[in-house]
Amino acid sequence: MAACNREIVARMQSDVPLIPQLAAHLVAAGGKRLRPLLVLAAARLAGYDKYGEDMRHVGVAACVEFIHTATLLHDDVVDNSQLRRGLASANAVFGNKASVLVGDFLFARAFQILTADGSLPVMAILSAASATLAEGEVMQMTTQNDLSTSVEQYLKVIYGKTAALFAAACETGAVVAEAPDSVREALRLYGANLGMAFQLVDDALDYAADQAVLGKTVGDDFQEGKVTLPVLAAYHAGNEEERAFWVRTIENNEEQREGDLQRALDLIAQTDAIGVTMARAQEYAEDAVKALARIPQAAPGSARHRHEPLRELLVDVALYTANRAR
């Protein structure tokens, strides 16, 4: 991870001063670096055992983080978000134009890294994931303010906007390790299920966390009219008057007024919509753990055995992800 962070900082440099300035703002805001961690851990667990100058997985991990960060910059502009990880978002500090253009720069940097790596399978996986990310965000935009959205449609949205990149991160780690197809598929499934759990919990946190924990403004999803599982669960469990409230505030969200957010939080609590969402997240986390179990244990004394502790780390990541709102 230290090598990956150095790669990220180095690749953010540019002769155009605003680019490293905005990039430094993003680095200062922190972040979990979860996606690059998944690349590195998946590669090692799959048998990648090279060090020094030939650490391909570090470059791929930095590429995945750049793709993720570029989408964050663009998403914050689309959503007009003012906070990111507890600090002012880049668009709030530097403006929308700078955020969009630096996001474009980071996408370009990501594919420069991929070109230098030279692996067509890795490039195919990450270019496909990038397209799916964009599709997921567009799908979310088309379901916004629409309470007729089905749970299945919602799950498709969160796969596109979040889980696809988790899956790609894990799968590219396996590709770098030249792992067999069975291991590659197991790690892809692990990442996909982890990403689903992660986004479900994120959507729950928008109605269940305080702002300091959440790192963004509580109730952003509500005020933007986003149709997430907590809202769908509360809407379908509500009586006629409660459903009318959701129609007014979500489908006709220009009519939101003072006190509506608290009413929404109360209804979500009354209907256990957070519990419903967290239960679904738990199912995905358990599926992620099951996917890891499909990877054969390394024989004691083998080169791969030294990385077996990473299996437990990835199990812990999945279980923690599904419980971080509790």
Stockholm file with secondary structure:
# STOCKHOLM 1.0

chainA/1-326         MAACNREIVARMQSDVPLIPQLAAHLVAAGGKRLRPLLVLAAARLAGYDKYGEDMRHVGVAACVEFIHTATLLHDDVVDNSQLRRGLASANAVFGNKASVLVGDFLFARAFQILTADGSLPVMAILSAASATLAEGEVMQMTTQNDLSTSVEQYLKVIYGKTAALFAAACETGAVVAEAPDSVREALRLYGANLGMAFQLVDDALDYAADQAVLGKTVGDDFQEGKVTLPVLAAYHAGNEEERAFWVRTIENNEEQREGDLQRALDLIAQTDAIGVTMARAQEYAEDAVKALARIPQAAPGSARHRHEPLRELLVDVALYTANRAR
#=GR chainA/1-326 SS CHHHHHHHHHHTCCSSTHHHHHHHHHHHTCCCCHHHHHHHHHHHHTTCCCCGGGCHHHHHHHHHHHHHHHHHHHHHHHHTCCEETTEECHHHHHCHHHHHHHHHHHHHHHHHHHHHHCCHHHHHHHHHHHHHHHHHHHHHHHHTTCTTCCHHHHHHHHIIIIIHHHHHHHHHHHHHTTCCHHHHHHHHHHHHHHHHHHHHHHHHHHHHSCHHHHSSCTTHHHHTTCCCHHHHHHHHHSCHHHHHHHIIIIITGGGCCTTHHHHHHHHHHHTTHHHHHHHHHHHHHHHHHHHHHTSCCCCTTSGGGGGTHHHHHHHHHHHHHTTTTC
#=GC SS_cons         CHHHHHHHHHHTCCSSTHHHHHHHHHHHTCCCCHHHHHHHHHHHHTTCCCCGGGCHHHHHHHHHHHHHHHHHHHHHHHHTCCEETTEECHHHHHCHHHHHHHHHHHHHHHHHHHHHHCCHHHHHHHHHHHHHHHHHHHHHHHHTTCTTCCHHHHHHHHIIIIIHHHHHHHHHHHHHTTCCHHHHHHHHHHHHHHHHHHHHHHHHHHHHSCHHHHSSCTTHHHHTTCCCHHHHHHHHHSCHHHHHHHIIIIITGGGCCTTHHHHHHHHHHHTTHHHHHHHHHHHHHHHHHHHHHTSCCCCTTSGGGGGTHHHHHHHHHHHHHTTTTC
//
